[in-house]
Amino acid sequence: GSHVEQAREAIAAVGLAGFERRVIGTLSGGQLQRALFARMLLQDARLLLLDEPFAAVDARTTRDLLALIARWHGEGRTIVAVLHDLELVRAHFPEALLIAREPVAWGATAAVLSPANLLAARRMSEAWDEAAPPCAQAA
């Protein structure tokens, strides 16, 4: 179909039908995130990078956007998402990379988000000292 038809389909797919003429600055946080997902639908990329895609959106928007991510995953795309909500990661992402200033674990989500790895990550982030002097560089 035409670009206009494709854009209409993407807008409908993210639940924004009827918002086509709205100025982007008038959209709520959830509506804006839906619009960004619609743009990604049109880009047809093999790799999608999402930085806290569910921040400041309601539960319904989160559910709708997770359904789109599942659809992309089913199409063989790679989705890399930065998330702090571990329950969302456990429920919807088959692989995880746990980072706490540096990588802690990478692999199957259930194995990565083990109690031992989460404790190690917590210790690493708690041990961080903003006021510490720079480390001396090895010669």
N, C-alpha and C positions, 0 to 999 in steps of 0.2 A: 504493500500500500504506500500512499504518499507519506511524506514526513509529517504532515499535519495529522493524518490518521494514526500514525505510529505514536505521535506525541499524545493524542487523545487516549489511545489504548494504555499508554504508560501512566497517564494521570488517573485513569479509571482503576488501573491495577493497584495503585497505592491508596485508593479511597479518596481521591481529591476531585472526582467529577463534579462539575459546577463551579470549580475554583479557577478555571482557565484564565479569567480576566483579572483576577485579584493581583494587586501589586505585592511583590514578594515580602516587602517590609511590613505588610499587614497580617501576615500569617503567624499563627502561634508556633511555639517551639516544635510541637508534634507535627503540625502541618508543614513546617519548613523541612523537617527531617523526611517526611513523606515525599516532598518535592525533590529533595536530593536523591532519594531512592529512585524516583521516576526518571531522573536524569541518567542515573546509572543503568536503568533498564534500557534506555535508548543507546547508550554507549556500547553495549554488547561486548564488554571487556572480558578477557579470560581470567584476569586477576582483579579482585575488588578489595580495597583497603578501607576499613571502617574504624574510625576512632570514636569510641564510646557512642555507638549509634543509638543507644536507648536512654541516654542522659536527657533529662527534662522532657520525656514523653510519657504519656499515660499507658496503662496496661494494655488497652485495646490496640494502640499504635504499636507497642512492642510486639504484641502477638501478630499483627499484620506484617510487620517488617521481618519478623522471624520466619514467617511463611514464605516471604520473598527470598530470604537467604537460603531456605531449604530448597526452593525451586532452583535457584542458581547452582547450588551444590549438586542437585540432581542432574543439571545440564553439564556437569563436569567442570564447572568453574572453581577457581580457588578463591576462598574468602578469608582474608586475614582481618580479624577484629580485635581491637584493644578493649578489654572489658574488665571491670572490677567486681562484677556480680558473679561470684563463683557458681551459684545455683543455675544461672542462665547458661554458663559455660558447660556445666555438667549435663544439662538437659538438651542442649542444642548443638554443641560443637564436639565432633569426634576426636579431634586432636587439640592439644594445648601446649603452650610454652609458658612456663611459670617464671616470671622475672621479678627479682627484688634487688635492684641496683645492678645485678648481673644475672645471667641465666641460672635457674635452679634445676629445672627438669623440662624435658620435651618428649612428647610421645602421645600415647593413648590417654585421653582426658582422665579416666578413672585412676590410672597409675600416677599421672603427673600431680593430680590434686589429692595425693595421699596425705594423711595426718602428718607424717614425718616431713614431707616436702613443704607443707604449709607452715609447719613449725620452723623449719630452716629459713623459709622466706620471711617469716615474722621476725625472727632473730636478726636477720641481715638488715631489715629495714629499721628495726629498733636500735641497732648498733650504730646507725649513721649519725655522725656528729657534724652539724653545719659549721661549727666553730673550730673544727680540728685544723691544725696547720697542714700545708701541702706536704705530701710525701716526698722524701728525698729521692731523686732519681738515681738508679744504679748506674755506675760508670760503665 
